[in-house]
Amino acid sequence: MIGLISGTKSGGGACERLASAWPTRTRVYEGPVREAFERAFRECEQVVCFLATGAVVRLAAPLLAGKAVDPGVVCVDEGGRFAVALLGGHAGGANALARQVGEVLGAEPVITTATDAASLPGLDMLGFPVEGDVAGVTRAMLDGEPVALEAELAWPLPALPSNVSAPSDWAVPTLPQALGSARAGDAPLALRDDCPQQGAAEQPTVRVSDRTLEPALREVVLRPPSLVVGVGASKGAPVDEVLGLVRETLREAGLSALCVRELVTVDAKRDEAGIVEAAARLGVPLVTYTADELAGVDVPNPSGAPLAAVGTPSVAEAAALRGGGELLVPKRKSERADGRPAMATCAVVRRPARGRLAVVGLGPGARDLLTPRARDELRRAAVLVGLDQYVDQVRDLLRPGTRVIESGLGAEEERARTAVAEAREGRAVALIGSGDAGVYAMASPALAEAGDDIDVVGVPGVTAALAAGALLGAPLGHDHVSISLSDLHTPWEVIERRVRAAAESDLVVTFYNPRSRGRDWQLPKSLALLAEHRAPTTPVGVVRNASRPDESVRLTTLAALDPDSVDMMTVVTVGNTATRAIAGRMVTPRGYRWQGV
């Protein structure tokens, strides 16, 4: 919930605008400003004040408890010109809130957090827990001081500046042999003996690890969600027994509970109170599998008891291994002080890090038609792959340290293979294309290359057909189809069959790739096919470089269109039998009520 506070009439107007835009997210606090602010500060996750920054500083100062608990606070000036992230830029989300407020009110967001100002990723904003000297290591990154990156897990991270790098003599430490050979009933697992000792690091260090270790001075430990804990329990097992076993097992194995991504078990135990509450207290989801799914998993310690009870010879180990990974701790049983039989079991698996491929549509060209989600993905990527001219469009949005792999026209499949290969190395990759990545663009070749060993995210963009349609009026108001006239990947016979079908079906048609120097007859042929079913006066829209500086828009007719005026930067939209030119705009009604008018 976002608390809104204003102290003047002009501020109240802006406050009402924001409340109207976000009715379910906001609560307006009225009354004396000091009392209203104190209530909002206590009750809300974030606060927006339409007050002077100095006044808000004085109001907030006595209430501050720490960056981990204080709400994010944004100040908007009387004129509504600036939205200032005053408090809790990262932890409180004030930086993002200032940008959102700016979008609603037309105000300029003012971000003063050092990392945001320098376009660097905040170490506490990477989406998983962090421990250690965040401020000290961040300062070293900002100052250009050499910072060591010791990634014990190859987890995909955003681009880091060039002064952050892995030491040439550093290698990933191996787990002790005891960790891989322990079985239920063995002596307790030995604590790790290769963890760094407390003290000042030789140089500032960013460590990516799921091991239990105490960060040294000037060291930050990033805790990725690499661990899966499988659990089994007898009916009525108390939560303290289940949770105690999980925590003790992780502690003795030298593994951080902050890296647990989920608790997993068999479907029959999805409502077992002790397991459900243990997941809740750990703050992780509970995932279940059917007995048949678990019965097919090869495990080192099968047992007849769970087979008889729930239909699978293993619950804890099989559930943990169901999604793949390395079994770090085989099945262990809980121990009860009164000597009664154990009621809980658990096993721990480390899931392999998965690379991340975001296929991003950049829109038709104008910066304001690039979606916020696309911007976020560009800043999240450590590697950017794309056509050189598209890279140039967004180069200024990339974080320092982003590795760029660019190539020229005609290398779509190679770019797709490169992006997938980079993701398979465990990196965060963005593959860019114009318009929407899934429409005649990079999503198709990329997904044809990608297997289930990487995470793939599609980021939609504004397509050329939509951008052209908006400029023409409303030509796509009824059923419509897009057809590419390029026969480089599709035989002309197939294209012609599709054009005929669209003509006979009375669909509005948008032609992509309509004409090039080497392909000058396909567009006239297609227009002739449409003319067999449509009047010569059928409106046709011709849009070149939609949303770009040299944009041009023409409205003509099927009989009057000169194909020689069209090139590869143009989309041609041909109306159906109901489409009309009205006040210089191309309009296709949502129904056929205009037919014959």
SVG drawing of the C-alpha trace seen along z (x, -y; Angstrom):
<svg xmlns="http://www.w3.org/2000/svg" viewBox="-25 -25 72 77">
<polyline fill="none" stroke="black" stroke-width="0.4" points="0.0,0.0 1.2,-3.5 0.3,-6.3 -0.5,-9.7 -0.1,-13.0 -0.6,-16.6 -0.5,-19.9 -1.7,-22.4 -4.4,-22.8 -2.1,-22.3 -0.5,-19.3 -3.9,-17.9 -4.8,-18.1 -1.8,-16.0 -2.5,-13.7 -6.0,-13.1 -4.7,-12.3 -2.3,-9.7 -5.1,-8.2 -7.4,-8.0 -4.7,-6.3 -3.9,-3.7 -7.1,-3.2 -6.2,0.2 -2.6,-0.7 -3.0,-3.9 -4.6,-5.4 -5.0,-9.1 -4.1,-10.3 -5.9,-13.4 -5.7,-15.7 -2.7,-17.5 0.4,-16.7 2.6,-15.5 0.0,-13.1 -0.9,-11.9 2.8,-11.3 3.4,-9.3 0.4,-7.1 1.4,-6.5 5.0,-5.8 3.8,-3.1 1.1,-1.5 2.4,-1.6 5.2,-0.1 5.7,-3.3 4.8,-7.0 4.4,-9.8 4.4,-13.3 3.3,-16.4 5.4,-18.5 8.8,-20.2 11.7,-17.8 13.0,-19.7 9.6,-19.3 9.6,-15.6 13.1,-15.2 12.1,-16.7 9.0,-14.6 10.8,-11.3 13.9,-11.8 12.4,-10.8 10.8,-7.7 13.8,-6.1 14.6,-2.6 16.8,-1.2 16.9,-0.7 15.5,2.9 12.3,1.7 11.7,-1.9 9.2,-2.5 10.3,-4.1 9.5,-7.8 9.0,-10.0 8.5,-13.8 6.7,-15.6 7.1,-19.4 4.2,-21.9 4.5,-22.3 4.5,-18.6 7.7,-18.9 9.9,-16.5 9.4,-13.2 12.3,-12.8 13.3,-9.4 14.1,-10.7 14.3,-7.6 14.6,-3.9 15.7,-4.1 16.6,-0.4 15.2,1.5 12.1,-0.6 11.5,-0.8 11.5,-4.6 13.6,-4.7 11.1,-2.6 8.2,-4.5 9.6,-7.9 9.7,-6.7 6.1,-5.4 4.9,-8.6 6.7,-10.5 4.9,-8.6 1.5,-9.3 2.0,-13.0 4.4,-13.9 7.1,-14.7 10.8,-14.1 12.0,-11.3 15.0,-12.3 17.2,-9.3 20.0,-10.1 21.2,-6.5 24.8,-6.3 24.4,-3.0 21.3,-4.2 23.0,-7.5 26.0,-5.6 23.7,-3.0 25.2,-0.2 23.2,2.7 22.6,2.4 24.0,5.5 21.0,5.5 18.6,5.4 19.5,8.5 16.5,10.5 18.0,12.7 19.4,12.2 22.7,10.5 25.0,10.5 28.0,8.5 29.4,5.1 27.1,3.9 28.0,0.2 31.8,0.8 31.9,3.0 29.5,0.8 31.7,-2.2 34.7,-0.3 32.7,0.5 31.8,-3.2 35.3,-4.4 36.8,-2.1 38.8,-0.1 39.5,3.5 36.7,5.8 37.1,9.6 34.1,11.7 34.3,15.2 31.3,17.1 31.2,20.5 27.9,20.9 27.6,19.7 24.4,17.8 23.2,15.4 24.0,11.8 23.4,8.5 26.4,6.7 29.0,5.6 31.5,2.8 34.9,3.6 36.6,3.2 34.7,6.3 36.4,9.5 37.4,13.0 41.0,13.3 43.1,15.3 44.2,17.7 40.8,18.3 39.0,21.6 35.6,22.8 36.1,24.7 34.9,28.3 32.6,29.8 34.2,32.0 33.9,35.7 31.9,36.2 29.1,34.1 28.6,36.5 29.0,39.7 26.9,39.2 23.9,41.4 21.1,41.4 22.5,42.6 26.0,41.4 27.8,39.1 26.9,35.4 28.4,33.8 31.5,31.8 31.3,28.1 33.1,26.5 36.8,26.0 37.5,23.9 35.4,20.9 37.1,17.5 38.0,16.3 36.7,13.1 38.9,10.2 39.6,7.6 39.6,9.0 42.7,8.4 40.5,6.5 36.7,5.9 35.0,9.1 31.6,10.1 31.1,13.8 28.2,15.9 27.8,18.9 25.2,21.1 27.8,22.2 27.5,21.0 30.3,18.5 30.8,15.3 31.6,12.5 34.9,10.8 35.2,7.1 34.7,5.5 33.0,8.7 29.5,9.3 28.0,12.7 25.1,13.1 22.7,15.9 21.1,17.4 18.2,19.8 20.2,22.9 19.0,25.4 15.9,27.6 15.0,29.5 12.9,32.6 10.9,33.5 8.8,36.5 6.7,36.7 4.5,39.1 0.9,38.0 0.8,35.4 4.5,34.6 4.9,31.4 6.3,28.4 9.2,28.0 10.4,31.4 10.2,30.9 11.7,27.4 14.3,28.3 15.5,31.2 15.7,29.0 17.7,26.3 20.0,28.7 20.7,30.5 21.6,27.3 23.7,26.1 25.7,29.3 26.2,29.4 27.6,25.9 24.7,24.6 22.9,21.4 19.1,21.4 18.9,18.2 19.5,20.2 16.6,22.6 14.3,22.0 11.5,24.5 10.4,27.4 9.3,30.4 7.3,33.5 4.8,36.0 1.2,34.9 -0.2,37.0 1.6,34.6 0.5,31.3 -1.8,30.6 0.4,32.0 0.4,29.2 4.0,29.6 5.4,29.4 3.1,26.6 4.0,24.5 7.8,25.3 7.7,23.9 5.8,20.8 8.4,20.1 11.3,20.6 9.5,18.2 9.6,20.6 6.9,22.3 5.9,25.9 6.0,27.9 4.5,31.4 4.8,34.3 2.6,37.4 3.7,40.7 4.2,42.0 6.5,39.1 8.6,39.8 8.7,43.5 10.5,43.1 13.4,41.2 16.6,43.2 17.6,42.6 20.4,44.0 18.1,44.9 14.8,46.4 12.5,47.7 9.5,49.9 7.8,47.7 7.0,44.8 6.1,47.2 3.5,48.8 2.2,45.4 2.1,43.2 3.1,45.4 6.7,44.4 9.9,45.9 11.3,42.5 9.8,39.1 12.5,36.8 15.3,37.8 13.1,38.4 11.2,35.1 14.5,33.2 16.0,34.9 12.9,34.7 14.0,31.5 17.6,32.6 20.7,31.5 23.4,32.8 22.4,34.6 24.4,32.8 22.7,34.4 21.1,37.8 18.0,38.7 18.3,37.9 15.9,38.6 14.9,36.4 15.9,37.4 13.4,37.2 14.5,36.6 12.1,39.2 13.5,41.9 10.3,42.4 10.6,43.1 11.4,40.2 8.5,38.5 10.4,36.5 13.0,37.0 14.8,34.5 17.4,34.4 19.1,31.5 19.9,31.1 21.7,28.3 20.0,27.4 22.3,26.3 22.3,22.7 20.2,22.0 21.1,19.3 18.5,16.7 17.6,15.6 15.3,12.6 14.0,12.2 13.2,8.5 11.1,6.6 12.3,2.9 9.2,1.6 9.1,-0.2 11.9,-2.6 10.7,-5.5 12.2,-5.5 8.8,-6.2 7.4,-3.0 10.0,-0.9 8.2,0.8 9.3,0.5 9.7,4.2 12.0,4.1 14.1,1.4 14.3,3.6 15.5,6.6 18.2,4.6 19.5,3.4 19.3,6.9 21.4,8.5 25.1,9.2 25.3,10.0 23.4,8.3 23.0,9.9 21.5,8.2 21.6,6.6 24.1,3.7 21.5,1.0 19.2,2.2 22.1,2.3 22.8,-1.4 19.2,-2.3 19.6,-1.1 23.3,-1.2 22.8,-4.2 20.4,-2.1 22.9,0.7 24.7,0.9 28.5,0.4 30.2,3.7 27.5,5.2 29.1,7.4 27.7,6.6 27.7,9.1 26.4,7.5 26.3,8.5 24.9,7.3 21.9,8.1 21.2,11.7 22.7,13.4 19.5,14.1 20.1,17.8 23.7,17.1 22.6,14.5 20.0,16.9 22.6,19.7 25.0,17.2 22.4,16.0 21.4,19.5 25.0,20.6 25.7,17.6 22.7,18.5 23.8,22.1 27.0,20.8 24.9,19.6 24.7,15.9 21.9,13.4 21.4,12.7 19.1,10.3 18.5,11.0 16.9,8.0 14.8,7.3 12.6,4.6 8.8,4.5 7.7,7.6 10.3,10.3 7.8,13.0 6.5,11.3 8.9,11.9 11.8,11.5 14.2,13.2 11.9,15.2 11.3,18.0 14.9,18.9 15.9,18.5 13.3,20.8 14.0,23.3 17.6,23.5 16.8,23.3 16.1,26.5 14.7,26.8 18.2,26.3 17.8,22.5 15.1,20.1 13.5,18.1 11.5,14.9 9.6,13.2 9.2,9.4 6.5,8.1 7.0,5.0 4.9,2.8 4.8,4.4 5.1,2.5 1.4,3.4 0.2,1.8 2.4,-1.2 1.3,-1.8 -2.3,-1.1 -2.3,-3.8 -0.9,-6.3 -3.5,-5.4 -6.5,-5.4 -8.1,-2.1 -7.6,0.2 -7.3,3.3 -10.7,2.8 -11.9,6.2 -10.3,9.5 -6.9,9.1 -3.8,10.9 -0.2,10.2 1.7,11.7 5.3,11.4 6.0,11.2 9.7,12.2 10.3,15.6 13.7,16.0 12.3,18.5 8.9,19.3 8.2,20.5 6.2,18.1 3.6,20.8 2.8,20.9 2.7,17.1 0.4,16.9 -2.0,19.4 -2.1,17.4 -2.8,14.2 -5.7,15.9 -7.2,17.2 -7.0,13.7 -8.7,12.2 -11.5,14.8 -12.0,14.4 -12.3,10.6 -9.6,10.1 -7.7,6.8 -4.1,7.6 -0.9,6.0 2.0,6.8 5.5,7.0 8.7,7.0 6.6,5.9 9.2,5.0 13.0,4.9 15.3,4.2 15.6,8.0 11.9,8.7 9.7,6.2 6.9,8.4 5.4,10.0 3.5,6.9 1.8,6.2 0.8,9.9 -0.6,9.8 -2.6,6.6 -4.0,8.2 -5.2,11.2 -6.9,9.0 -8.5,6.9 -10.3,10.0 -12.5,9.8 -12.3,6.0 -13.4,2.8 -10.7,0.6 -11.7,-2.1 -10.7,0.1 -8.5,-2.0 -4.9,-1.2 -2.4,-2.6 1.3,-2.9 3.5,-3.7 7.3,-3.9 9.5,-4.0 6.7,-4.3 7.6,-6.3 11.1,-7.2 12.3,-10.7 11.7,-10.1 8.3,-8.6 5.8,-9.0 2.1,-8.1 -0.1,-7.9 -3.7,-6.8 -4.5,-5.7 -6.7,-3.0 -6.2,0.4 -6.3,-0.9 -4.1,-3.9 -1.3,-2.4 2.0,-2.6 4.2,0.4 7.3,-1.4 6.8,-3.8 7.1,-0.9 10.3,0.5 11.5,2.9 11.0,0.1 7.3,-0.1 4.2,1.8 1.2,1.8 -2.3,2.3 -5.1,3.2 -8.7,2.8 -11.5,5.3 -14.8,4.6 -16.1,2.7 -13.1,0.4 -13.7,-3.2 -11.6,-6.5 -13.2,-8.9 -11.8,-12.4 -8.5,-11.3 -8.3,-8.2 -8.5,-4.5 -11.3,-2.9 -12.5,0.7 -15.7,1.1 -15.9,3.7 -18.9,5.1 -20.2,5.1 -23.0,2.5 -21.3,0.0 -21.3,2.5 -22.8,0.7 -22.9,-2.8"/>
</svg>
